[in-house]
Amino acid sequence: SGYTQGVYSSPLKLGENELELSVTVKDGKARSISLKHLNKSIKTMYPLIEPSLNEINKQLPKVQNIDDIKFDGQSQYTYTLLKQAIKNALKKAQD
Protein backbone atom coordinates (compact mmCIF):
# COMPACT_ATOMS: atom_id res chain seq x y z
CA SER A 1 0.00 0.00 0.00
CA GLY A 2 1.02 3.61 0.18
CA TYR A 3 1.46 6.22 -2.50
CA THR A 4 3.05 6.18 -5.92
CA GLN A 5 6.38 8.01 -6.02
CA GLY A 6 6.30 11.46 -7.59
CA VAL A 7 5.22 15.04 -7.03
CA TYR A 8 1.50 15.75 -6.78
CA SER A 9 -0.20 19.10 -6.54
CA SER A 10 -3.46 20.57 -5.41
CA PRO A 11 -4.86 24.12 -5.66
CA LEU A 12 -5.01 26.06 -2.40
CA LYS A 13 -7.13 29.19 -2.19
CA LEU A 14 -6.23 31.85 0.35
CA GLY A 15 -8.73 34.66 0.06
CA GLU A 16 -8.38 35.93 -3.50
CA ASN A 17 -5.07 34.13 -3.99
CA GLU A 18 -4.74 30.86 -5.84
CA LEU A 19 -1.67 28.94 -4.66
CA GLU A 20 -0.50 25.48 -5.59
CA LEU A 21 0.56 23.01 -2.95
CA SER A 22 2.97 20.27 -4.05
CA VAL A 23 3.54 17.05 -2.15
CA THR A 24 6.65 14.98 -2.82
CA VAL A 25 6.07 11.24 -2.34
CA LYS A 26 8.97 8.86 -1.88
CA ASP A 27 9.01 5.23 -0.70
CA GLY A 28 5.23 5.21 -0.46
CA LYS A 29 5.04 8.19 1.91
CA ALA A 30 4.52 11.94 1.70
CA ARG A 31 7.99 13.34 2.43
CA SER A 32 7.70 17.09 1.93
CA ILE A 33 5.38 19.86 0.82
CA SER A 34 5.92 23.20 -0.84
CA LEU A 35 3.79 26.10 -2.02
CA LYS A 36 4.06 27.72 -5.43
CA HIS A 37 3.07 31.35 -5.97
CA LEU A 38 3.69 32.21 -2.31
CA ASN A 39 4.73 35.85 -2.54
CA LYS A 40 5.48 38.59 -0.05
CA SER A 41 1.97 40.04 0.03
CA ILE A 42 0.44 36.63 0.75
CA LYS A 43 3.00 36.02 3.51
CA THR A 44 2.08 39.41 4.97
CA MET A 45 -1.66 38.70 4.87
CA TYR A 46 -1.24 35.12 6.13
CA PRO A 47 1.76 35.25 8.48
CA LEU A 48 1.16 31.70 9.75
CA ILE A 49 1.36 30.06 6.33
CA GLU A 50 5.15 29.77 6.19
CA PRO A 51 5.71 28.58 9.77
CA SER A 52 2.87 26.08 9.30
CA LEU A 53 4.50 24.79 6.11
CA ASN A 54 7.85 24.42 7.91
CA GLU A 55 6.21 22.64 10.84
CA ILE A 56 4.45 20.16 8.53
CA ASN A 57 7.73 19.48 6.71
CA LYS A 58 9.47 18.86 10.04
CA GLN A 59 6.84 16.34 11.13
CA LEU A 60 6.01 14.63 7.80
CA PRO A 61 8.88 12.10 7.81
CA LYS A 62 7.96 11.03 11.37
CA VAL A 63 4.20 10.49 11.03
CA GLN A 64 2.28 7.64 9.41
CA ASN A 65 -0.69 9.80 8.52
CA ILE A 66 -1.25 13.49 7.71
CA ASP A 67 -3.81 13.57 10.54
CA ASP A 68 -1.06 12.72 13.04
CA ILE A 69 0.66 16.07 12.58
CA LYS A 70 0.40 18.13 15.78
CA PHE A 71 -0.37 21.83 15.66
CA ASP A 72 -0.88 24.62 18.14
CA GLY A 73 -4.35 26.12 18.34
CA GLN A 74 -3.23 29.45 16.90
CA SER A 75 -2.43 27.83 13.55
CA GLN A 76 -5.56 25.70 13.39
CA TYR A 77 -7.19 27.48 10.44
CA THR A 78 -4.00 27.60 8.36
CA TYR A 79 -3.19 24.00 9.22
CA THR A 80 -6.67 22.80 8.26
CA LEU A 81 -6.36 24.48 4.85
CA LEU A 82 -2.92 22.99 4.25
CA LYS A 83 -3.96 19.55 5.45
CA GLN A 84 -6.94 19.47 3.11
CA ALA A 85 -4.75 20.48 0.15
CA ILE A 86 -2.22 17.77 1.08
CA LYS A 87 -4.99 15.16 1.20
CA ASN A 88 -6.33 16.34 -2.18
CA ALA A 89 -2.86 16.03 -3.73
CA LEU A 90 -2.30 12.59 -2.18
CA LYS A 91 -5.57 11.30 -3.66
CA LYS A 92 -3.79 11.49 -7.02
CA ALA A 93 -0.90 9.42 -5.64
CA GLN A 94 -2.92 6.46 -4.42
CA ASP A 95 -2.15 3.11 -5.97
N, C-alpha and C positions, 0 to 999 in steps of 0.2 A: 504493500500500500504506500501511500505518500503521494508526493507531487512529482510531476515530470520536470526534469531540469530545464532551466531557462529563465528568461526575464518576462514577467507578466505585468500588465499595467491596467489601471482602472482610473476613470475620471474622479476628481474630487472637487466639489464645489464649495468655495468659501465665499459667502456673500455673492458678489458679482463676478468673482474670480474663478476661472476654470483651471484647476491644476491637474497634473497627472501623477499618480502615485505608481511607482514601479517596485515590484517585489522580485528579488533574485532568489531562485530556488536551486539548491544544490544538495545532492545526496538525499533527495526526497523531502527536504525540509525548507521552509522559508528561512533564508539566512540574513537578508538585509533588505531595507526599504529606502527609497529616495523619492524626492518630489521634484518634478520638472516644473518650470515656470514660477518657481518661488522667488519673487523679487523683493526688493527692499520695502516697497509700500505694503505688500502683503505681510511681511515680517513685522512691520510697524503696527498694522491693524490687528494682527493675530500673533502677539508676542510669545504665546505658548507653543506655537506650531513647531518651531525648530527644536526647543528642548524636548518636546514630546517625541519628535522623530528620533533624536539622539537616544532617548531613554528606551524606545522600542528597539532600536538597533543594538543597544547594550544587552537587552534581555532576550532578544530573539533566539540566539544560539543556545540558550539555556532552557527554554521552555518547549514543551511538547505541542502546545496548542496556543494560538493567538490569544484565546480567552484567559490564559494563565499569566499574561503580562500584568504586573501590578502598577497601579498609578495613584498618585495623590489626588484628593478630591478636587483640588483647584484646576486640574487639567482634564477633568472628566469629560467635558464637552468636546474638547480637541481630540482627546484620546478615542472617544466614541466614533467621531468622524473618520479618523485614521484607521481604526480597527475595521470599520465597515468597508472602507476602500481596500484594505488588505484582503479581507475575505472575498470581496468581489473579484479581485485580481487572481486570488488562489483558486477560485472556481474554474478558471481557464486552465489551471495547471493540474487538475485532477485526472488521474489515470482512467 
